[in-house]
Each structure stands twice: as C-alpha cells, then as structure tokens.
Amino acid sequence: PVDAADCNENAEALFIDGANGVCRDVRREAGRGRADGGALALGFVVAVAVLAAWLRRAAPRARALVVVVAASFAAMPGAWALGTRRADRPTALRDTAAVPRALHDALRAHAEAWGCAEITVHGCPSCEPVGRLALAGLRCDHPAAIELHPGAFDGVCEASGAVLRCGAAR
C-alpha cells in the first residue's frame, strides 16, 4: 500500500489517487477536526490582515510587488513537488509509464496465449485498471486465470500453467 510519505511519488500512488488527488492516508483524516496546524493558520490569518492593512496605504507599485512576491512564495512548494518529487514530474514520466506498461504487457501476453483470461485482484486496487485495459476485447468461455497481489507493479509475474500470479503471492 501507498503511505502518506510516498504520496504521488510512485506509479501505484498515481493510479490510486490520480496526479492531483488527495492521497489515501491524508484523505482518511479529512473532516476529523484535527487542530495540528491551528496556531500556524491563526498566524497566517494575522499576517494577511496586517499585510492587507499596509497594502491599503502603500503605493500601487509596492502593492503589485508584494502580490507578485507573495504569489511566488505560495507557488514554491507546488513547483518543488512537481519538479522533484512527484511521479508525474517531467524527468520521471518515461519511468513512471514503464511500470504499468510492463504489467500490462505481461497480462496481455498471458491472456492472448490462452485466448483470454479472468483477473482476480488480491489487495492491489491500483492493478485493476491496468488489468481491465490488458484484457480489453478478449472474450471466451474458458478463461485462464490472472492473480494480482500487492507488489504486482514490480513487473515480476510467474506463470504456472493457465494461472499467472503477479505480486507478493508468487
């Protein structure tokens, strides 16, 4: 499973939460009234109020400069995450796309070798979309079996007759 520390930093997290999604562990805590950042939020509100009062008296050029500087500071965490940490950053897109592609190719090859396949997902919710895509268009009466377990995105699958196992239960 993806934990909050790896939020959107790997391909599995992108499949579960989407590129701009709120990550799973953070989402679980939503709406529970946590006050961890209460003092920080209060300080921010006070700082904005003081800045707004000062801006009313400041010259138009000073106001514009303050707004540009504030917007730049506000954008820094997001720009840093997009440029260095997230799995969908420009420098990692090829590697991020290769992870589900390898799983897809293994599933499709097994399904085509047996005519079709039926997927069973065991604790790997992010594997399901890849499996559906891999089996798109294949229909038959006696499908082979594919089992997707946690760790299936590692790309290592083991075939045993008509059964393909990917992930931790190999």
C-alpha positions as CSV (number, residue, x, y, z in Angstrom):
1,P,0.0,0.0,0.0
2,V,1.0,3.6,-0.6
3,D,1.6,5.6,2.6
4,A,1.4,9.3,3.0
5,A,5.2,9.7,2.8
6,D,5.1,8.3,-0.8
7,C,2.1,10.4,-1.8
8,N,2.2,10.7,-5.7
9,E,5.8,9.6,-5.7
10,N,5.3,6.3,-7.5
11,A,3.2,4.9,-10.3
12,E,0.9,3.0,-7.9
13,A,0.0,6.2,-6.0
14,L,-0.9,7.9,-9.3
15,F,-3.3,5.0,-10.1
16,I,-4.9,5.1,-6.7
17,D,-5.3,8.8,-6.2
18,G,-4.6,10.5,-9.5
19,A,-1.9,13.1,-10.2
20,N,-3.7,15.8,-8.3
21,G,-5.6,13.6,-5.8
22,V,-5.6,13.8,-2.1
23,C,-3.5,10.9,-1.0
24,R,-5.1,8.0,0.9
25,D,-3.7,8.5,4.4
26,V,-4.4,12.2,4.3
27,R,-7.9,11.6,2.9
28,R,-8.7,9.3,5.8
29,E,-8.0,12.1,8.3
30,A,-10.1,14.6,6.4
31,G,-13.0,16.0,8.4
32,R,-11.9,14.7,11.8
33,G,-11.3,18.1,13.3
34,R,-7.5,17.8,13.7
35,A,-6.0,21.0,15.0
36,D,-2.4,20.3,14.3
37,G,-1.9,23.4,12.3
38,G,-4.3,25.7,14.2
39,A,-1.6,28.1,15.5
40,L,0.1,28.2,12.1
41,A,-3.3,29.0,10.5
42,L,-4.0,31.8,13.0
43,G,-0.6,33.3,12.4
44,F,-1.2,33.2,8.7
45,V,-4.6,35.0,9.1
46,V,-3.0,37.7,11.3
47,A,-0.1,38.2,8.8
48,V,-2.6,38.5,5.9
49,A,-4.6,41.0,7.9
50,V,-1.6,43.1,8.7
51,L,-0.4,42.9,5.1
52,A,-3.8,43.9,3.8
53,A,-3.9,47.0,6.1
54,W,-0.4,48.0,4.9
55,L,-1.3,47.5,1.3
56,R,-4.3,49.9,1.6
57,R,-1.7,52.7,2.3
58,A,1.1,51.5,0.0
59,A,1.8,52.9,-3.4
60,P,0.4,50.9,-6.4
61,R,3.9,49.7,-7.4
62,A,4.6,48.4,-3.9
63,R,1.2,46.6,-3.9
64,A,2.0,44.9,-7.1
65,L,5.4,43.9,-6.0
66,V,4.1,42.4,-2.7
67,V,1.4,40.5,-4.6
68,V,4.0,39.0,-7.0
69,V,6.4,38.1,-4.2
70,A,3.6,36.5,-2.1
71,A,2.3,34.5,-5.1
72,S,5.9,33.3,-5.8
73,F,6.3,32.1,-2.2
74,A,2.9,30.4,-2.4
75,A,3.8,28.6,-5.6
76,M,7.2,27.3,-4.3
77,P,6.0,24.1,-2.5
78,G,3.9,23.0,-5.5
79,A,6.7,23.8,-8.0
80,W,9.2,21.9,-5.9
81,A,6.9,18.9,-5.7
82,L,6.2,19.0,-9.4
83,G,9.8,19.3,-10.3
84,T,11.5,17.0,-7.9
85,R,9.2,14.5,-6.1
86,R,6.1,13.5,-7.9
87,A,6.0,10.5,-10.2
88,D,4.4,12.6,-12.9
89,R,7.3,15.1,-13.0
90,P,8.7,15.7,-16.5
91,T,12.0,13.9,-15.7
92,A,10.3,10.8,-14.5
93,L,7.4,10.4,-16.9
94,R,9.1,7.7,-19.0
95,D,10.0,5.6,-16.0
96,T,6.5,6.1,-14.4
97,A,4.8,5.0,-17.6
98,A,7.1,1.9,-17.9
99,V,5.9,0.4,-14.6
100,P,2.2,-0.1,-15.6
101,R,3.2,-0.8,-19.2
102,A,5.3,-3.8,-18.1
103,L,2.5,-5.2,-16.0
104,H,0.0,-4.6,-18.9
105,D,2.3,-6.4,-21.4
106,A,2.7,-9.4,-19.1
107,L,-1.1,-9.7,-18.5
108,R,-1.9,-9.2,-22.2
109,A,0.7,-11.8,-23.3
110,H,-0.7,-14.4,-20.9
111,A,-4.3,-13.7,-21.9
112,E,-3.5,-13.9,-25.6
113,A,-1.6,-17.1,-25.1
114,W,-4.6,-18.7,-23.6
115,G,-7.2,-16.9,-25.7
116,C,-8.4,-14.8,-22.8
117,A,-8.1,-14.5,-19.0
118,E,-10.1,-13.6,-15.9
119,I,-8.4,-11.3,-13.4
120,T,-8.7,-11.7,-9.6
121,V,-7.4,-8.8,-7.6
122,H,-6.0,-9.6,-4.1
123,G,-5.1,-6.3,-2.2
124,C,-3.9,-4.4,-5.2
125,P,-6.6,-1.9,-6.1
126,S,-4.3,0.1,-8.4
127,C,-3.7,-3.0,-10.5
128,E,-7.3,-3.3,-11.6
129,P,-7.3,-0.5,-14.2
130,V,-4.2,-2.0,-15.8
131,G,-5.8,-5.4,-15.9
132,R,-9.0,-4.2,-17.4
133,L,-7.0,-2.4,-20.2
134,A,-4.9,-5.5,-20.8
135,L,-8.0,-7.7,-21.3
136,A,-10.0,-5.3,-23.4
137,G,-11.6,-7.0,-26.3
138,L,-10.8,-10.6,-25.2
139,R,-13.9,-12.8,-24.6
140,C,-14.1,-16.6,-24.3
141,D,-15.9,-19.3,-22.4
142,H,-12.9,-20.9,-20.5
143,P,-10.6,-18.1,-19.5
144,A,-7.2,-18.6,-18.0
145,A,-6.6,-17.0,-14.5
146,I,-4.5,-14.0,-13.6
147,E,-4.0,-13.2,-9.9
148,L,-2.8,-9.7,-9.0
149,H,-1.4,-9.3,-5.5
150,P,0.4,-6.4,-3.7
151,G,3.6,-5.6,-5.5
152,A,2.3,-6.5,-8.9
153,F,3.8,-3.3,-10.2
154,D,7.2,-4.7,-9.6
155,G,6.7,-6.3,-13.0
156,V,7.6,-9.8,-11.9
157,C,4.9,-12.4,-12.8
158,E,5.1,-16.1,-12.6
159,A,3.1,-18.4,-14.8
160,S,2.0,-21.9,-13.6
161,G,0.0,-23.5,-16.4
162,A,-3.1,-21.3,-17.1
163,V,-2.5,-19.2,-13.9
164,L,-0.4,-16.1,-13.9
165,R,0.5,-14.7,-10.5
166,C,1.9,-11.2,-10.2
167,G,2.9,-9.7,-6.9
168,A,3.6,-10.9,-3.4
169,A,1.9,-14.3,-3.6
170,R,4.2,-15.6,-6.3
